[in-house]
Amino acid sequence: MAKDLFIDLLYVEKVTDDKRTENQFKELLNGFKKEYPITTPNYEIDFKKAYSNKRKYYIKLIENDYIKKFNAINDTLEANSTPGHLSFLYDKEFNRITNYLTQISNYISENDLDESLYLKPTNNYKSDEAYIISFLKANAMMLFMELQERFSELSDTEIYTIEELHEVFFNEEPPEELIVKSYSGAEIKTVRKQVKQSSIFNAIQGDFREENNDVLSYNELINKTKQREFAKLEELLNEKGIIDDKYNYTKKRGKKILLAAFMVKLTEAKYFNERIFFEDKPSKKIERKHIHKFFAHRYGPGSNADKEYRNFLGAKKRAYQKLVDANFWLDQIK
């Protein structure tokens, strides 16, 4: 799968396009490497047993990907970081999972999918589709509930019960017998790998480099109403390995185009002031050159992304959009 299984199954490598035989699915099942949760879940799924090799394959595929996502959420949000950064990370996960729910709901509506088909003892493309998409839907709901129950204190986003997820995202009454239920298994005692602690990145809301008359100051460029969010986004740049703990550009391969896309996203989301105002002379319009110079100065040697930034705003808009689509953290900058 290309980017994200929970989306790819809907739009990229659709279940309905999969024409592999039962024998081919049987071979694929033999090659699965099972994933294990790193901590005891709060929820589990009570779902109709799969009998065909195709359904067994997709069950394992979705289960493994779910566990990877579950583990990643726990690792990310149990990290030793600032409250503001953790709040930002929670909101990012919240938006990602609610997007899964929305996209699955759209798929069901747009394809007029009769979910009840998965309960019937039939084996055809439509019943397989209903079975697999319903299982994907249940896993997305379960992932939301795990995130919320474990870490909702990190944010003030909406709180939902399982029943409300059915109503809010799928415009349906919850089933009499819920599919997503409280976990009933044994406690899982998995020892996490020790992660070498590094210094914590501290985002700075202001200037810290030596003054340069050719570069706008922090307050001149960054919209005052966006400065708190901008600081959180710089924490994300550090997390993504674009800048290090001392605010220096890391010079790693592929990071400059991400920095340029970051700058374009900020431009689109109006993080920058439109003009600079002076007491004793006319105001000055903020131009593209002011933006790339600010970031090149802020993040130090090697960080000048003027060429990439200019291309993304002009001839390479399509490449920019593909990059944003492939990087969820960029897409969530608002």
C-alpha positions in Angstrom: 0.0 0.0 0.0 1.3 3.4 -0.9 0.6 5.8 2.0 -2.1 4.9 4.5 -4.0 1.7 4.4 -7.2 3.2 5.9 -7.4 5.6 3.0 -5.8 3.4 0.3 -8.5 0.7 0.6 -11.1 3.3 -0.2 -9.5 5.1 -3.1 -6.1 3.7 -4.2 -6.1 -0.1 -4.1 -9.8 -0.6 -3.8 -11.2 -3.9 -2.6 -13.5 -4.1 -5.6 -10.5 -3.9 -7.9 -8.8 -6.9 -6.3 -9.2 -9.9 -8.6 -6.8 -12.3 -7.0 -7.9 -15.9 -6.5 -8.5 -17.8 -3.3 -5.2 -19.7 -3.8 -3.3 -16.4 -4.2 -4.8 -15.1 -1.0 -3.8 -18.3 0.7 -0.2 -17.8 -0.3 -0.3 -14.2 0.9 -1.6 -15.3 4.3 1.4 -17.5 4.8 3.7 -14.5 4.5 2.2 -12.3 7.2 4.3 -11.0 10.0 2.1 -10.5 13.0 2.2 -7.1 14.8 1.8 -6.9 18.6 0.4 -4.0 20.7 2.9 -2.4 23.1 0.4 -2.0 25.8 -3.0 -3.4 26.9 -5.8 -2.1 24.7 -9.0 -0.6 26.1 -11.1 -1.9 23.3 -11.5 -4.9 21.0 -13.7 -5.8 18.0 -16.4 -8.5 18.0 -16.8 -9.2 14.3 -18.2 -12.0 12.1 -15.6 -14.7 11.5 -13.9 -14.7 8.1 -14.1 -18.0 6.1 -12.8 -17.1 2.7 -9.0 -16.6 2.2 -9.8 -13.1 0.7 -11.6 -12.0 3.9 -8.9 -13.6 6.1 -6.2 -11.7 4.2 -7.9 -8.3 4.5 -8.7 -8.9 8.2 -5.0 -9.6 8.9 -4.0 -6.6 6.7 -6.2 -4.2 8.6 -5.5 -5.7 12.0 -1.7 -5.3 11.5 -2.0 -1.8 10.3 -4.3 -0.9 13.2 -1.8 -2.2 15.7 1.0 -0.1 14.1 -1.2 3.0 14.3 -2.2 2.1 17.9 1.5 1.6 18.9 2.6 4.8 17.2 -0.1 6.9 19.0 1.0 5.5 22.4 4.7 6.2 21.6 4.0 9.7 20.3 1.7 10.9 23.1 3.6 9.3 26.0 6.8 11.2 24.9 8.6 13.6 27.3 7.6 16.9 25.7 6.0 20.2 26.4 2.2 20.4 27.1 1.8 22.6 24.0 3.6 20.2 21.8 1.6 17.2 23.1 -1.6 19.1 22.6 -0.6 19.8 19.0 0.3 16.1 18.5 -3.1 15.0 20.0 -5.0 17.4 17.7 -3.1 16.0 14.7 -4.0 12.4 15.6 -7.6 13.4 16.3 -7.9 15.1 12.9 -6.3 12.1 11.2 -8.6 9.6 12.7 -11.8 11.7 12.3 -10.7 12.0 8.6 -10.7 8.2 8.4 -14.2 8.1 9.8 -15.4 10.8 7.4 -13.8 9.2 4.3 -15.2 5.7 5.2 -18.6 7.2 5.7 -18.3 9.0 2.3 -17.3 5.8 0.6 -20.3 3.9 2.1 -22.7 6.6 0.9 -21.1 7.2 -2.5 -21.1 3.5 -3.3 -24.5 2.8 -1.9 -22.9 0.1 0.2 -25.3 -2.2 2.0 -23.3 -3.1 5.1 -25.8 -5.7 6.2 -24.5 -7.9 3.3 -21.4 -8.9 5.4 -23.7 -10.7 7.8 -25.2 -12.9 5.1 -23.7 -16.3 4.1 -22.9 -15.1 0.6 -19.6 -14.9 -1.2 -19.5 -12.3 -4.0 -17.7 -9.0 -4.7 -20.4 -6.9 -3.0 -20.6 -9.0 0.1 -16.8 -9.1 0.3 -16.7 -5.3 -0.1 -19.3 -4.8 2.7 -17.4 -7.2 5.0 -14.0 -5.6 4.5 -15.2 -1.9 4.6 -17.3 -2.6 7.7 -14.2 -4.1 9.4 -12.2 -1.1 8.4 -14.9 1.2 9.8 -14.9 -0.7 13.1 -11.1 -0.4 13.4 -11.2 3.3 12.7 -13.8 3.7 15.4 -11.8 1.7 17.8 -8.6 3.7 17.1 -10.6 6.9 17.9 -11.8 5.5 21.2 -8.3 4.4 22.2 -6.9 7.8 21.4 -9.7 9.6 23.3 -9.7 7.4 26.4 -5.9 7.5 26.8 -5.0 11.0 26.0 -8.1 13.3 25.7 -6.8 15.4 28.6 -4.2 16.8 26.3 -6.7 18.7 24.3 -10.2 20.3 24.4 -11.4 18.6 21.2 -14.9 17.0 21.2 -15.5 13.8 23.3 -17.7 11.1 21.8 -19.1 7.7 23.0 -19.0 4.7 20.6 -22.8 5.2 20.0 -22.2 8.9 19.1 -19.6 8.0 16.5 -22.3 6.0 14.7 -24.6 9.0 14.7 -22.1 11.8 14.1 -19.9 10.3 11.4 -22.2 7.7 9.8 -25.7 9.2 10.3 -27.0 5.9 11.6 -28.4 4.5 14.8 -25.8 2.4 16.7 -26.4 -1.4 16.4 -28.1 -3.1 19.3 -25.0 -5.2 19.8 -21.9 -2.9 19.5 -19.0 -4.2 17.4 -16.4 -2.1 19.3 -16.4 -3.3 22.9 -14.3 -3.1 26.0 -11.2 -5.2 26.0 -11.7 -8.6 27.6 -8.3 -10.2 27.1 -5.3 -10.6 29.3 -3.0 -7.8 30.3 -0.2 -7.2 27.8 3.2 -6.7 29.3 5.4 -5.7 26.5 8.7 -4.1 27.3 9.3 -1.0 25.2 12.7 -0.5 23.6 14.7 2.0 25.5 14.9 5.2 23.5 18.0 7.4 23.9 16.9 10.6 25.4 17.8 13.8 23.5 17.5 17.3 24.6 14.0 18.7 24.3 13.4 21.3 21.6 12.1 24.6 22.9 10.2 26.6 20.4 11.1 30.3 20.5 8.4 32.9 19.9 10.7 35.7 18.7 14.1 36.4 17.2 17.2 34.7 18.5 19.8 35.2 15.6 22.0 38.2 15.3 20.0 41.1 13.8 20.2 41.4 10.0 18.8 44.6 8.4 17.9 42.6 5.3 15.7 40.3 7.2 12.3 41.0 8.7 11.9 40.5 12.5 9.7 37.8 13.9 6.9 40.2 14.8 7.1 42.0 11.5 6.5 38.8 9.5 4.5 36.4 11.7 0.9 37.4 12.3 0.5 38.0 16.0 -2.7 35.9 16.2 -0.8 32.9 14.7 2.4 33.1 16.7 1.4 30.4 19.3 0.4 28.0 16.5 3.6 28.8 14.6 5.7 27.8 17.7 3.9 24.5 17.8 4.6 24.0 14.1 8.3 24.6 14.7 8.2 21.8 17.3 6.9 19.7 14.5 9.7 20.7 12.1 12.1 19.5 14.8 10.2 16.2 15.2 10.3 15.7 11.5 14.1 16.2 11.4 14.0 19.4 9.4 15.6 21.5 12.1 17.7 20.3 15.1 17.4 21.2 18.8 19.4 24.3 18.2 17.2 25.6 15.4 19.7 24.7 12.7 18.6 23.2 9.4 19.7 19.5 9.4 20.7 19.4 5.7 19.2 15.9 5.4 18.2 14.7 2.0 14.6 15.6 1.1 14.1 18.0 3.9 14.5 21.2 1.9 11.4 20.6 -0.3 9.5 19.8 2.9 10.7 23.2 4.3 9.6 24.9 1.1 6.2 23.2 1.2 5.9 24.3 4.9 6.5 27.9 3.8 3.9 27.7 1.1 1.4 26.1 3.5 2.0 29.0 6.0 1.5 31.5 3.2 -1.8 29.9 2.2 -3.0 29.7 5.9 -2.1 33.4 6.3 0.5 33.0 9.0 2.4 36.0 7.6 1.4 39.7 7.8 0.6 41.4 4.6 2.3 44.7 5.3 4.8 46.3 7.7 3.7 49.6 9.2 6.0 52.4 10.3 5.4 55.5 12.4 7.3 57.9 10.1 7.0 56.4 6.6 4.5 54.6 4.4 3.8 50.9 5.0 5.6 48.3 3.0 4.1 45.2 1.4 5.6 41.9 2.5 6.7 40.0 -0.6 7.9 36.4 -1.3 11.6 37.4 -0.9 10.9 38.6 2.7 9.5 35.2 3.6 12.3 33.0 2.2 15.0 35.3 3.7 13.3 35.1 7.1 13.5 31.3 7.2 17.0 31.1 5.7 18.2 33.4 8.5 16.2 31.7 11.2 17.3 28.1 10.4 20.8 28.9 9.4 23.3 27.7 6.7 21.9 25.5 4.0 18.2 26.3 4.7 17.6 28.8 1.9 14.7 27.2 0.1 13.9 30.2 -2.2 14.1 28.2 -5.4 11.8 25.4 -4.1 9.4 27.9 -2.5 9.2 29.9 -5.8 8.6 26.7 -7.8 5.9 25.5 -5.5 4.1 28.8 -5.8 4.4 28.8 -9.6 5.3 26.1 -12.1 5.3 23.2 -9.7 2.0 23.7 -7.9 1.0 20.1 -8.8 4.2 18.7 -7.3 3.6 20.8 -4.1 0.0 19.4 -3.8 1.3 15.8 -4.2 3.8 16.5 -1.5 1.2 17.9 0.9 -1.1 14.9 0.2 1.7 12.5 1.0 2.5 14.3 4.3 -0.4 14.5 6.6 1.3 17.0 9.0 1.5 19.5 6.2 -2.1 19.0 5.1 -3.3 19.8 8.7 -1.7 23.3 8.8 -4.7 25.6 9.0 
